[in-house]
């Protein structure tokens, strides 16, 4: 169950998704156009401070943020994380919803 196709199940848990991309702007625009993302894709190619802050920047020596998911509660505390082992790493919407229900 892919997140882009099942975003409503995440929203039902009173949650939002924000994606952060370290690709160049054209790459980010292509992601939105090709995959029809139903959530914001934030662009940070020139400033990697967000992925660096979550310690997921350049883990594989590629100058990119690792594909990762963080569940952050309303107070700003990270309650769960899944840090990608490769650029193609994906976490299912089902798994995210499961974790949201535990909060």
C-alpha positions in Angstrom: 0.0 0.0 0.0 1.8 3.1 -1.2 1.5 6.4 0.6 0.6 8.5 -2.4 -2.4 6.2 -3.0 -3.5 5.9 0.6 -2.9 9.3 2.0 -6.5 9.5 3.3 -5.7 6.6 5.8 -2.9 8.7 7.2 -5.1 11.9 7.4 -7.8 9.9 9.2 -5.2 9.5 12.1 -5.1 13.4 12.4 -1.7 13.4 10.7 -0.1 15.1 7.8 2.7 14.2 5.5 5.5 16.5 4.4 8.1 15.1 2.0 11.6 16.7 1.9 13.7 16.3 -1.3 17.3 17.0 -1.8 17.0 16.4 -5.5 17.4 19.5 -7.7 14.2 21.4 -8.4 13.6 19.7 -11.7 13.7 16.3 -10.0 11.2 17.4 -7.4 8.9 18.8 -10.0 9.1 15.5 -11.9 8.2 13.5 -8.8 5.1 15.6 -8.3 4.1 15.4 -11.9 4.9 11.7 -12.5 3.6 10.3 -9.2 0.7 12.6 -8.4 1.7 13.2 -4.8 -1.2 14.3 -2.6 1.1 15.9 0.0 3.6 18.7 -0.1 7.1 18.1 -1.3 9.5 20.5 0.3 12.7 21.4 -1.7 16.0 21.7 0.1 18.7 21.1 -2.5 20.6 24.2 -1.6 20.2 23.8 2.2 20.5 20.3 3.5 20.0 21.4 7.1 16.7 19.6 7.5 17.9 16.2 6.5 21.2 16.9 8.4 19.2 17.7 11.5 17.5 14.3 11.3 20.9 12.6 10.6 19.8 11.2 7.2 21.8 13.3 4.9 24.6 11.7 2.8 24.4 8.3 4.6 25.3 6.6 1.4 27.9 9.1 0.1 25.6 10.4 -2.6 25.0 13.9 -1.3 21.3 13.1 -0.8 18.9 12.6 2.0 18.1 8.9 2.6 14.5 8.0 2.0 13.2 8.0 5.6 10.0 8.4 7.5 9.6 10.2 10.9 6.4 10.3 12.9 6.5 13.4 15.0 3.9 14.2 17.6 2.2 17.5 18.1 4.8 18.5 20.7 7.6 18.1 18.1 9.0 14.8 19.6 10.0 12.1 17.2 7.9 9.1 18.1 9.0 6.6 15.4 11.5 6.6 12.5 12.3 4.4 9.6 15.6 5.4 7.9 16.2 4.1 4.4 19.0 1.7 3.6 19.0 2.8 0.0 17.6 5.6 -2.2 14.6 3.4 -3.3 13.5 2.6 0.3 9.8 2.9 0.9 7.6 2.5 3.9 4.0 1.4 3.3 1.1 3.6 4.3 -0.2 0.6 6.3 3.0 0.6 8.4 2.8 4.4 9.0 -0.9 4.2 10.0 0.0 1.3 12.4 2.6 3.5 14.1 0.3 6.5 14.2 -2.4 4.4 16.0 0.1 3.7 18.7 0.6 7.3 19.6 
